[in-house]
Amino acid sequence: MKIYHIVWSMIAVLAFLFILTPYYRKKEEKKNKLERDYFSLLKNEIDKEEPSKELIEAAKKVHTSNYIDTDEKLIAQIKNDKQMMKAI
């Protein structure tokens, strides 16, 4: 394989990545906004015993992993996040 084959393949990969960047950037901005909203609600409710419905809805949007599939696990995660924020 000659050097110009390597150069052209690198240019093609960079062009492909450049085309995909806006899609991933929008996705990352949306995720960051959801996390900011969640943690600001969490900060406002840090001393409350039970989480509000608004906080639970925000947590559902942020914690979308497979292991948090029930409301009990979600509330446990919210309480864990509150403890972590108190420790900070």
Backbone hydrogen bonds in HBPLUS format (Angstrom, degrees):
<---DONOR---> <-ACCEPTOR-->    atom                        ^
c    i                          cat <-CA-CA->   ^        H-A-AA   ^      H-
h    n   atom  resd res      DA  || num        DHA   H-A  angle D-A-AA Bond
n    s   type  num  typ     dist DA aas  dist angle  dist       angle   num
A0005-HIS N   A0002-LYS O   3.11 MM   3  5.49 135.1  2.33 105.6 117.2     1
A0006-ILE N   A0002-LYS O   3.39 MM   4  6.83 155.2  2.46 148.2 154.5     2
A0007-VAL N   A0003-ILE O   2.96 MM   4  6.27 159.2  2.00 151.1 157.2     3
A0008-TRP N   A0004-TYR O   2.97 MM   4  6.03 164.9  1.99 141.6 145.6     4
A0009-SER N   A0005-HIS O   2.98 MM   4  6.13 153.9  2.05 144.2 151.7     5
A0010-MET N   A0006-ILE O   2.95 MM   4  6.15 151.7  2.03 146.2 154.1     6
A0011-ILE N   A0007-VAL O   2.94 MM   4  6.21 155.0  2.00 149.7 156.8     7
A0012-ALA N   A0008-TRP O   2.95 MM   4  6.14 154.5  2.02 143.9 150.6     8
A0013-VAL N   A0009-SER O   3.01 MM   4  6.22 157.8  2.06 145.3 150.7     9
A0014-LEU N   A0010-MET O   2.96 MM   4  6.16 163.6  1.98 150.3 154.9    10
A0015-ALA N   A0011-ILE O   2.92 MM   4  6.08 155.3  1.98 147.0 153.7    11
A0016-PHE N   A0012-ALA O   2.99 MM   4  6.18 157.8  2.04 146.5 152.5    12
A0017-LEU N   A0013-VAL O   2.94 MM   4  6.20 160.3  1.98 151.8 156.9    13
A0018-PHE N   A0014-LEU O   2.88 MM   4  6.02 152.7  1.96 144.8 152.7    14
A0019-ILE N   A0015-ALA O   3.00 MM   4  6.24 146.5  2.11 144.8 153.1    15
A0020-LEU N   A0016-PHE O   3.14 MM   4  6.42 150.1  2.23 144.9 152.5    16
A0021-THR N   A0017-LEU O   3.05 MM   4  6.10 130.2  2.31 145.3 157.0    17
A0024-TYR N   A0020-LEU O   3.38 MM   4  6.71 165.5  2.40 159.0 162.2    18
A0025-ARG N   A0021-THR O   2.87 MM   4  5.97 151.6  1.95 156.6 165.9    19
A0026-LYS N   A0022-PRO O   2.99 MM   4  6.14 159.9  2.03 148.6 152.1    20
A0027-LYS N   A0023-TYR O   3.17 MM   4  6.41 159.0  2.22 145.3 151.3    21
A0028-GLU N   A0024-TYR O   2.94 MM   4  6.09 154.4  2.01 143.3 150.0    22
A0029-GLU N   A0025-ARG O   2.91 MM   4  6.13 155.4  1.97 149.1 155.8    23
A0030-LYS N   A0026-LYS O   3.01 MM   4  6.21 157.6  2.06 148.5 154.0    24
A0031-LYS N   A0027-LYS O   3.05 MM   4  6.28 158.5  2.10 144.6 150.6    25
A0032-ASN N   A0028-GLU O   2.91 MM   4  6.11 158.6  1.95 148.5 154.4    26
A0033-LYS N   A0029-GLU O   2.99 MM   4  6.19 152.0  2.07 144.5 151.7    27
A0034-LEU N   A0030-LYS O   3.06 MM   4  6.33 159.7  2.10 150.0 154.9    28
A0035-GLU N   A0031-LYS O   2.99 MM   4  6.25 157.3  2.04 149.1 155.4    29
A0036-ARG N   A0032-ASN O   2.90 MM   4  6.11 155.2  1.96 146.4 153.2    30
A0037-ASP N   A0033-LYS O   2.98 MM   4  6.20 164.3  2.00 151.8 155.6    31
A0038-TYR N   A0034-LEU O   2.96 MM   4  6.13 160.1  2.00 146.6 152.4    32
A0039-PHE N   A0035-GLU O   2.94 MM   4  6.08 170.9  1.94 153.8 155.8    33
A0040-SER N   A0036-ARG O   2.94 MM   4  6.04 145.8  2.06 144.8 154.0    34
A0041-LEU N   A0037-ASP O   3.03 MM   4  6.22 158.7  2.08 147.4 152.8    35
A0042-LEU N   A0038-TYR O   2.86 MM   4  6.08 155.3  1.92 147.3 155.4    36
A0043-LYS N   A0039-PHE O   2.91 MM   4  5.94 150.1  2.01 134.6 142.2    37
A0044-ASN N   A0040-SER O   3.09 MM   4  6.30 149.8  2.18 141.5 148.8    38
A0045-GLU N   A0041-LEU O   3.06 MM   4  6.28 137.7  2.25 142.7 154.0    39
A0048-LYS N   A0045-GLU O   3.23 MM   3  5.33 148.5  2.34 103.0 112.1    40
A0056-ILE N   A0052-SER O   3.04 MM   4  6.36 154.4  2.11 147.5 154.8    41
A0057-GLU N   A0053-LYS O   2.94 MM   4  6.18 157.3  1.99 148.3 153.8    42
A0058-ALA N   A0054-GLU O   3.02 MM   4  6.25 155.7  2.08 143.5 150.2    43
A0059-ALA N   A0055-LEU O   2.87 MM   4  6.05 150.7  1.95 144.4 153.0    44
A0060-LYS N   A0056-ILE O   2.94 MM   4  6.21 145.4  2.06 143.9 152.9    45
A0061-LYS N   A0057-GLU O   3.28 MM   4  6.58 144.3  2.42 139.8 148.0    46
A0062-VAL N   A0058-ALA O   3.10 MM   4  6.39 145.2  2.22 142.7 152.4    47
A0063-HIS N   A0059-ALA O   2.77 MM   4  5.70 167.4  1.79 155.0 158.5    48
A0074-LEU N   A0070-THR O   3.09 MM   4  6.36 150.6  2.18 142.5 151.3    49
A0075-ILE N   A0071-ASP O   2.87 MM   4  6.08 160.2  1.91 151.4 155.4    50
A0076-ALA N   A0072-GLU O   2.95 MM   4  6.14 153.2  2.02 143.0 151.0    51
A0077-GLN N   A0073-LYS O   2.92 MM   4  6.13 146.8  2.03 139.8 148.7    52
A0078-ILE N   A0074-LEU O   2.94 MM   4  6.26 150.3  2.03 145.4 153.7    53
A0079-LYS N   A0075-ILE O   2.94 MM   4  6.21 160.7  1.98 149.4 154.1    54
A0080-ASN N   A0076-ALA O   2.93 MM   4  6.13 150.5  2.02 141.5 150.1    55
A0081-ASP N   A0077-GLN O   2.85 MM   4  6.11 153.8  1.92 146.3 153.4    56
A0082-LYS N   A0078-ILE O   2.90 MM   4  6.21 149.4  2.00 146.8 155.5    57
A0083-GLN N   A0079-LYS O   2.99 MM   4  6.27 157.3  2.04 147.1 152.6    58
A0084-MET N   A0080-ASN O   2.98 MM   4  6.26 154.4  2.05 147.2 154.3    59
A0085-MET N   A0081-ASP O   2.96 MM   4  6.20 151.4  2.04 144.3 151.8    60
A0086-LYS N   A0082-LYS O   2.91 MM   4  6.18 150.5  2.00 148.5 156.7    61
A0087-ALA N   A0083-GLN O   3.01 MM   4  6.21 148.1  2.12 142.7 151.1    62
A0088-ILE N   A0084-MET O   3.17 MM   4  6.42 137.0  2.36 137.6 148.2    63
